[in-house]
Amino acid sequence: MIFEASNLDYAKTYSATVGMPIQIAPFWKTQNNFSLVYQTVRATRDAKPLQISLGNYSLNSLHAFLSYPVHSMLNFPDFIIVPDFWHSRYKGFYGINAGVQKSLGDKWGSLKFSVNDIFESIIFKGGTNIEEKGFETDNSFDFSNRTFTPTYSRNFGRSQVKSSRDRKTGSEEERGRVNQ
């Protein structure tokens, strides 16, 4: 079975995203996003018109406790169109990523450690049932693995560079001598 968009007479997509930062406490800040997508597709198969409407919504929330970020997402069930114009249904999924960061001071940089997909839950599960063809699938797509990432970062170079307003260039000095 090949999943692709083909031979569509009409496709219209509406989407909206709302983002809202919320500070729960002085040490706890959040950024919350809600996304809604609605799509209508029309096609013709064997001279028969077909119209399918589908929708999906998701929540993403980033929580920062002091400087320790925790990112969570929740994706609700949706549909996927297949070329023969039957549809597949996939279950919702969730995922949680977290990390900690420690500053080592201005001269030494910072250390960060993060874990993505902590519960190994970002898996697309679902299937297709085409009764008239006697065809049924049960699919599971795992595009994400639990990943541990240690990071060290440090800025190099001079931190005491003068701003452009405080610097004098050679041409300014020359112009000053000419006008005297």
Beta strands, then each sheet from edge to edge (+ up, - down):
strand 1: 8-25
strand 2: 28-45
strand 3: 48-65
strand 4: 68-75
strand 5: 78-81
strand 6: 87-90
strand 7: 93-103
strand 8: 110-116
strand 9: 124-130
strand 10: 135-141
strand 11: 147-153
sheet 1: 1+ 2- 3+ 4- 7+ 8- 11+
sheet 2: 5+ 6- 9+ 10-
end
